[in-house]
Amino acid sequence: MVNELSGKVAIVTGGASGLGQGIAEKFVAEGARVAIADIDDEGGAALAAALGDRASFHHLDVSDPDAVGALTDSVVEQFGGLDVMVNNAGVSGTMHPSYVSDDLADFHTVLGVNLLGVMAGTKHAARQMASTGGSIINISSIGGIQAGGSVMTYRASKAAVIHFSKSVAIELAQQDIRVNVIAPGSIPTPLLASSAVKMGADAETFTAIIRSMMAANRPLAREGTAEDVAEAALFFATDRSRYVTATLLPVDGGTIAGPPRPPAGGAAPSSESAPDQPTAEDDLVDTVATTADDVDSQASITHA
Ligand SMILES: NC(=O)c1ccc[n+]([C@@H]2O[C@H](COP(=O)([O-])OP(=O)(O)OC[C@H]3O[C@@H](n4cnc5c(N)ncnc54)[C@H](O)[C@@H]3O)[C@@H](O)[C@H]2O)c1
């Protein structure tokens, strides 16, 4: 596929890193002009420079609806229109061993970025697309579909993104604006390390535990990549999905469908390695398994 987005203008929030970076790269490769909007000035500017003339960086905190409105205004002024809005910026929640011990201190931050940011992005993109139509792509998470025994604030924010997006899609369909949701899962990005930092864990150990849990719960053998998510975003951005709106597409290697069959003659991975006496690493495994929703490990693999 080449130049599927030729002549199109897109905004990608959270485009300086991880999945947003992959989407920005894909869209530029397909001929779009892409505005990367992020709080990470250094990373965003470097990526825009690397992507060349068709990319630009714009500082944006998506949790400020007025700033989101100003950004869409300025992109339309600069590029002459807006065809695709990817509301991707997101943050992980702070991890706690249990919900009762969750002080809810990050509630406003997580909801502000993950939900208000998506709602503001949708509103201001729709305002710009009112006479032309367009495609709005909101990034949720399989943690917003699958209930689990942890990171309630993050899960709530991502579940709300799905419900909001389907609801607003009904209204915006009248203006030929399509709204669809991608729910990634099992894709290591810098978000994973940020989760470790927030729970005070060693990033390397934490990442290794999470990746092995994701592998145990994922039907497709390999880990996902930002490119995998970008392919889904490209589908929703182009006319290939012209009759598709208000849908939810997991991009998770099949994780949300359920875990694969355990190896013949063996027990499930979680019980296979369970020692009689808990160790410090087991405590981390427990906490991670019940809280590591940034990469959407499933509660079913919680260390027993
Ligand atoms: N990686 C996964 O497996 C996975 C799974 C499910 C959902 N997601 C979702 O995908 C999206 C991208 O996550 P990622 O894994 O690429 O993480 P990431 O940390 O690599 O990227 C997130 C980006 O968002 C930016 N950002 C954070 N707060 C912002 C704000 N207030 N305003 C503007 N930009 C802000 C960050 O600077 C960063 O560039 C998030 O919404 C995340 O919840 C990721």
PDBQT file of the ligand as one rigid body, heavy atoms in Angstrom, charges set to zero:
ROOT
HETATM    1  N1  LIG A 401       1.175  -0.493  24.694  1.00  0.00    +0.000 N 
HETATM    2  C1  LIG A 401       0.077  -1.209  24.884  1.00  0.00    +0.000 C 
HETATM    3  O1  LIG A 401       0.094  -2.448  24.894  1.00  0.00    +0.000 OA
HETATM    4  C2  LIG A 401      -1.230  -0.529  25.079  1.00  0.00    +0.000 A 
HETATM    5  C3  LIG A 401      -2.296  -1.345  25.446  1.00  0.00    +0.000 A 
HETATM    6  C4  LIG A 401      -3.535  -0.767  25.605  1.00  0.00    +0.000 A 
HETATM    7  C5  LIG A 401      -3.704   0.574  25.397  1.00  0.00    +0.000 A 
HETATM    8  N2  LIG A 401      -2.657   1.355  25.057  1.00  0.00    +0.000 N 
HETATM    9  C6  LIG A 401      -2.928   2.771  24.846  1.00  0.00    +0.000 C 
HETATM   10  O2  LIG A 401      -2.249   3.232  23.700  1.00  0.00    +0.000 OA
HETATM   11  C7  LIG A 401      -1.984   4.630  23.847  1.00  0.00    +0.000 C 
HETATM   12  C8  LIG A 401      -0.507   4.865  23.553  1.00  0.00    +0.000 C 
HETATM   13  O3  LIG A 401       0.250   4.216  24.548  1.00  0.00    +0.000 OA
HETATM   14  P1  LIG A 401       1.765   3.757  24.335  1.00  0.00    +0.000 P 
HETATM   15  O4  LIG A 401       1.822   2.346  24.768  1.00  0.00    +0.000 OA
HETATM   16  O5  LIG A 401       2.218   4.132  22.997  1.00  0.00    +0.000 OA
HETATM   17  O6  LIG A 401       2.479   4.624  25.467  1.00  0.00    +0.000 OA
HETATM   18  P2  LIG A 401       3.700   5.677  25.393  1.00  0.00    +0.000 P 
HETATM   19  O7  LIG A 401       3.956   6.060  26.793  1.00  0.00    +0.000 OA
HETATM   20  O8  LIG A 401       4.807   5.116  24.576  1.00  0.00    +0.000 OA
HETATM   21  O9  LIG A 401       3.073   6.917  24.586  1.00  0.00    +0.000 OA
HETATM   22  C9  LIG A 401       2.123   7.773  25.156  1.00  0.00    +0.000 C 
HETATM   23  C10 LIG A 401       2.366   9.164  24.592  1.00  0.00    +0.000 C 
HETATM   24  O10 LIG A 401       1.350  10.035  25.115  1.00  0.00    +0.000 OA
HETATM   25  C11 LIG A 401       1.989  11.243  25.498  1.00  0.00    +0.000 C 
HETATM   26  N3  LIG A 401       1.203  11.911  26.522  1.00  0.00    +0.000 N 
HETATM   27  C12 LIG A 401       1.041  11.582  27.822  1.00  0.00    +0.000 A 
HETATM   28  N4  LIG A 401       0.247  12.481  28.431  1.00  0.00    +0.000 NA
HETATM   29  C13 LIG A 401      -0.103  13.405  27.510  1.00  0.00    +0.000 A 
HETATM   30  C14 LIG A 401      -0.893  14.570  27.530  1.00  0.00    +0.000 A 
HETATM   31  N5  LIG A 401      -1.480  14.995  28.674  1.00  0.00    +0.000 N 
HETATM   32  N6  LIG A 401      -1.059  15.269  26.388  1.00  0.00    +0.000 NA
HETATM   33  C15 LIG A 401      -0.447  14.879  25.253  1.00  0.00    +0.000 A 
HETATM   34  N7  LIG A 401       0.330  13.777  25.164  1.00  0.00    +0.000 NA
HETATM   35  C16 LIG A 401       0.506  13.056  26.283  1.00  0.00    +0.000 A 
HETATM   36  C17 LIG A 401       3.354  10.821  26.025  1.00  0.00    +0.000 C 
HETATM   37  O11 LIG A 401       4.278  11.905  26.074  1.00  0.00    +0.000 OA
HETATM   38  C18 LIG A 401       3.732   9.749  25.004  1.00  0.00    +0.000 C 
HETATM   39  O12 LIG A 401       4.381  10.315  23.882  1.00  0.00    +0.000 OA
HETATM   40  C19 LIG A 401      -2.410   5.003  25.251  1.00  0.00    +0.000 C 
HETATM   41  O13 LIG A 401      -3.696   5.591  25.201  1.00  0.00    +0.000 OA
HETATM   42  C20 LIG A 401      -2.443   3.664  25.976  1.00  0.00    +0.000 C 
HETATM   43  O14 LIG A 401      -3.319   3.676  27.064  1.00  0.00    +0.000 OA
HETATM   44  C21 LIG A 401      -1.401   0.841  24.910  1.00  0.00    +0.000 A 
ENDROOT
TORSDOF 0
